[in-house]
Amino acid sequence: LLRGWPHSCAVFFADTETFLMKNAKAKLCLQASLMNGNLLLEDCNPESDFQDWSWQGDSLMNHGTRSCLSAVGADRVQMSLCSSMGYTSWDCSNSLLSPLGSSQGYLVANKKGVALNNVRGLKAQWQDVADRSVCEEKAEQDRYFHAALASTHVYDHTAGNMTLALGIDQEELEELLWFFRREDPSTWNYSVLALSFVAMILGLVLLTINIVRNRKRKIHMYKEAVQTAQQAELEAKQALMPVQEYSPAEPRKQEPVPQDQSSGDVVVQWKDGTVTSLYTERPEAAI
């Protein structure tokens, strides 16, 4: 539906200006509390979202809590959801804020924070940091709002009256504009944050698993290399054992030459261990 809206409406939603609500007497700014919905008066801090306010029609919305300023009981005020029935519309006149359509008094600063009281004075006057009335902020916001509505109309030459370009009446469009102006993006932001956290945890788990597996693989490869080296060494030793078995541990002692042998005789040692002379010389006496 938003795609069919004129560009000026999108700019209107995006450019909703915020302002600080400073009490003219206390010179402190109205600040909302995220925990219990209470309201405090603190030193003005333009950087704090909890001191940023904007007019949403006749309601005052705090941009830190995304809730609206509401009257509770006869004299109490606190923050409540803008989509609930408890939020309050405010009438703004001469820097004075009072609940619309009631006689509960004006929003007044006191020692505890703010309350509703019939006092009309500096304690009941609210300004921005430039000492302009918050009512001027509302007037500017209303001008932007009506300009955005006017930009959604086209002139019908056949009917001679104003109709909406989207084919819906003005009341329905105003309701849609009000709905999207109150839309709270915190749910989407929290969802994206949660998904980012889950993705980070999943990445850390996968990284840990990868490191453990790489370490185990390296240990397994090292054990296989050691086992292969030991097997090769064992096979080399087994290959040398037969040679060592047949080789004499000590050189055989040279058997003494038989006494009946003389120098120059050729002696043969047979496999059975007997030693004989190849050439037997007969003694000269025998000849």
C-alpha positions, 0 to 999 in steps of 0.5 A: 500500500505504501508504494502507491502513496505519493513521495511527499507522504513518505518524506512526511513520515521520515522527517517527523521532527522531535523536540525537547520539552523544557519547563519554563520555571525549572529549566529542566526537560521532561524525560520518560522512564523505560522501566515503569513509565514514570516521568522525570525532570532532568538536565536537558540532553539533546542526545537522549532519546528519552527526552525526544518528543513529537506530536502525533496528531493530538498526542505526545509520543516519546521516541525513547519508549515509543509510548505516549504521554497519558493522564492517569486519575485526577492528577497523575500522568505517566507513559502508556502505549499509543495503541492502547485506549489509555493514551491521552490527547492534549490541548496546547494553548499558550505553552500550556498542556491540558488533557483534551476534553477534560477539566483536570488542569494543566501539566505542571512541574513539581519536586517529584516530576510532573502532575496535573494542576490548575495552576497557570504560571511558569511551572505549567509552561513548556518550551523547546530548547530554543524557548519556543512554545511546544504549541508552535511545534504542534502547529508546524506538525499540523501544517506538515500533516495537512500538506501531506494529505493535500498531496494525496488528492487529485482533481476530478474534472468529470465530478468537479470535486476532490478525490483520493488518488488511491480510491479511498476516502480521506478519513480512511487515509488519515487513519492509515497515516496515523497507524504508520506514524505510530508504528514501532520498529523496535520488534524488527530491530530486536529480531535482527539483533537476535538473528545476528547473535544466533549467526555469531554463535553458529559461526563460533560452533562451526569454527570450533568443530573445524579446529578440532577435526583438523587437530585430530587429522594431523594427529592421525597422520602423524601416528600413521607416519610413525607406524609406517617408519617402524614397519619399514625399519622392522622389515629391513631388520628381518631382511638382514637376519638370514644373512647374519645367520649364515655368516660366522659370528667370528672368523674360523680359526685357521686349522693348524697344518698337519705336521706331516705336511711340508711347505709347498704342498697344496692342501684341500679341505673338503666339505666333511672337514677332512684335509688332504694334500692335492699332490702327495710327494713320495719320499726319495727313499721310497723311490 
